[in-house]
Amino acid sequence: MLRHALAALAISLALPLKAVAGLLPAYFDVAGVPAGEVLDLRAAPDTGAAVLGHLPANRRNVEIVALSENGKWGLMAYADGSAWVAMKFLKRAERQADETLPEKLGCFGNEPFWALRLNGDSGVFDELEGQAVPMTRQWSGPPQGGAPQSFGLVLKGADGAALHGVISRGLCSDGMSERPFGYSIRAILSGSLGARMLAGCCTLP
């Protein structure tokens, strides 16, 4: 399914991300759906596509990672894959700053399996066969004088552990599932974490 989503997005990703009054990925709330009814999730950006599931009328914080070519449909993660939802029934959630990296973010990678969880100034780097390493956010921000399409990130922990990364907006695949992610990450580790580079995807929590 993700392959079909990528094909449908070939042109849409070239459109201005401000088409939804803000950059993506971002949270949206269901709006305009009567109480007791549901918003359909479809297999393709078309009203005739198969219905995969539903969102309740009061659903909040739906992460939209990309738009269809015409901007009328939003792509979201659903189950182990993806689904399309009509944007006319979604309203961008408030208090989301495009110019800064989100306070809360989850990043993941495969082979080796690893995870990075950010929560404000705190972070935790974890590997499948190692101990979780608490870290502190030293800095994050967009390129100086540049648009907030990517963000630098510096984390430090005990015993010289350090992570320097670049997190970029754009459709990302973890290579194992059909789930779409809205951010990609390249992270360089050093100190007690070992000198190496990791690649993965990130999602809003």
Secondary structure by P-SEA (a helix, b strand, c coil): caaaaaaaaccccccccccccccccbbbccccccccbbbbbbccccccccccccccccccccccccccccccbbbbbccccccccccccccccccccccccccbbbbbcccccbbbbbcccbbbbbcccccbbbbbbccccccccccccbbbbbbbbccbbbbbbcccccccccccccccccbbbbbbbcccccccccccccccc
